[in-house]
């Protein structure tokens, strides 16, 4: 096997330059480490508000669904209230009360036979 033909000089200048190069590499490593810490800190500064924003959005969507559900219930109750109000107004009429009582509660006069027919109840 052949020995390499390159010989490294080991004098004061070479040692000084090697030492200088090592110091520069350590400075670059320190700078990179510092920048890495800054990067990690910035990531945390962006992750926390993003988490809170997503959490707030989920709560908002849940409340929005609840509002829609309650609005549907309100509309249904309002519709039922109108029907009941109309029935209450109609119950002020004596003829309607007689028809309603005969149809709903199967009230009859003496000697009458009642044959119930579905859907014939006055509204």
C-alpha positions as CSV (number, residue, x, y, z in Angstrom):
1,X,0.0,0.0,0.0
2,X,1.1,3.5,-0.9
3,X,1.4,6.2,1.7
4,X,-0.4,9.4,1.1
5,X,1.9,12.1,-0.3
6,X,0.2,14.9,1.6
7,X,2.0,16.1,4.7
8,X,0.4,18.4,7.2
9,X,2.5,21.1,8.5
10,X,2.4,21.6,12.2
11,X,3.7,25.1,12.8
12,X,2.6,28.1,14.9
13,X,0.6,29.7,12.0
14,X,-1.3,26.4,11.1
15,X,-2.1,25.8,14.8
16,X,-3.4,29.4,15.1
17,X,-5.6,29.1,12.0
18,X,-7.0,25.7,13.2
19,X,-7.8,27.3,16.6
20,X,-9.4,30.3,14.8
21,X,-11.5,27.9,12.6
22,X,-12.6,26.0,15.7
23,X,-13.7,29.2,17.5
24,X,-15.6,30.3,14.4
25,X,-17.4,26.9,14.2
26,X,-18.3,27.1,17.9
27,X,-19.7,30.6,17.3
28,X,-21.8,29.4,14.4
29,X,-23.1,26.5,16.6
30,X,-24.0,28.9,19.4
31,X,-25.7,31.2,16.9
32,X,-27.6,28.2,15.4
33,X,-28.6,27.0,18.9
34,X,-29.9,30.5,19.8
35,X,-31.9,30.8,16.5
36,X,-33.3,27.3,17.2
37,X,-34.5,28.4,20.6
38,X,-36.0,31.5,19.1
39,X,-37.8,29.4,16.5
40,X,-39.2,27.0,19.1
41,X,-40.4,30.0,21.2
42,X,-42.1,31.5,18.1
43,X,-43.8,28.2,17.4
44,X,-45.2,28.1,20.9
45,X,-46.3,31.8,20.6
46,X,-48.3,30.8,17.4
47,X,-49.5,27.4,18.6
48,X,-51.2,28.7,21.8
49,X,-53.4,31.4,20.2
50,X,-54.2,29.0,17.3
51,X,-55.4,26.4,19.9
52,X,-57.5,29.0,21.6
53,X,-58.9,30.2,18.3
54,X,-59.9,26.6,17.3
55,X,-61.4,26.0,20.7
56,X,-63.5,29.2,20.5
57,X,-64.6,28.2,17.0
58,X,-65.8,24.8,18.2
59,X,-67.7,26.4,21.0
60,X,-69.2,28.9,18.6
61,X,-70.4,26.2,16.2
62,X,-71.9,24.2,19.1
63,X,-73.8,27.3,20.3
64,X,-74.9,28.1,16.7
65,X,-76.4,24.6,16.4
66,X,-78.2,25.1,19.7
67,X,-79.5,28.5,18.5
68,X,-80.9,26.8,15.3
69,X,-82.5,24.0,17.4
70,X,-84.1,26.5,19.8
71,X,-85.3,28.6,16.9
72,X,-87.1,25.5,15.4
73,X,-88.6,24.8,18.8
74,X,-89.7,28.4,19.1
75,X,-91.3,28.3,15.7
76,X,-93.1,25.0,16.5
77,X,-94.4,26.5,19.8
78,X,-95.5,29.6,18.1
79,X,-97.4,27.6,15.6
80,X,-99.1,25.6,18.3
81,X,-99.9,28.7,20.2
82,X,-101.7,30.2,17.2
83,X,-103.7,27.0,16.8
84,X,-104.6,27.0,20.5
85,X,-105.5,30.7,20.3
86,X,-107.7,30.1,17.3
87,X,-109.4,27.2,19.2
88,X,-110.0,29.4,22.2
89,X,-111.6,32.0,20.0
90,X,-113.8,29.4,18.4
91,X,-114.8,28.0,21.8
92,X,-116.5,31.4,22.6
93,X,-119.2,30.4,20.0
94,X,-121.9,28.2,21.6
95,X,-122.6,26.3,18.3
96,X,-119.0,25.4,17.9
97,X,-118.8,24.3,21.6
98,X,-121.7,21.9,21.1
99,X,-120.2,20.5,17.9
100,X,-116.8,20.2,19.5
101,X,-118.1,18.4,22.6
102,X,-120.2,16.0,20.5
103,X,-117.2,15.2,18.3
104,X,-114.4,15.0,20.9
105,X,-116.1,13.6,23.9
106,X,-118.9,11.6,22.1
107,X,-121.6,13.5,24.0
108,X,-125.1,12.7,22.7
109,X,-128.7,13.6,23.4
110,X,-131.0,11.0,24.8
111,X,-131.8,8.3,22.1
112,X,-129.0,9.3,19.8
113,X,-126.4,6.8,18.5
114,X,-122.9,8.1,17.8
115,X,-120.7,6.7,15.0
116,X,-117.2,8.1,15.4
117,X,-115.5,9.1,12.1
118,X,-111.8,9.9,12.2
119,X,-110.7,13.3,11.1
120,X,-114.2,14.8,11.6
121,X,-113.3,16.7,14.7
122,X,-113.7,20.4,14.2
123,X,-110.6,22.5,14.5
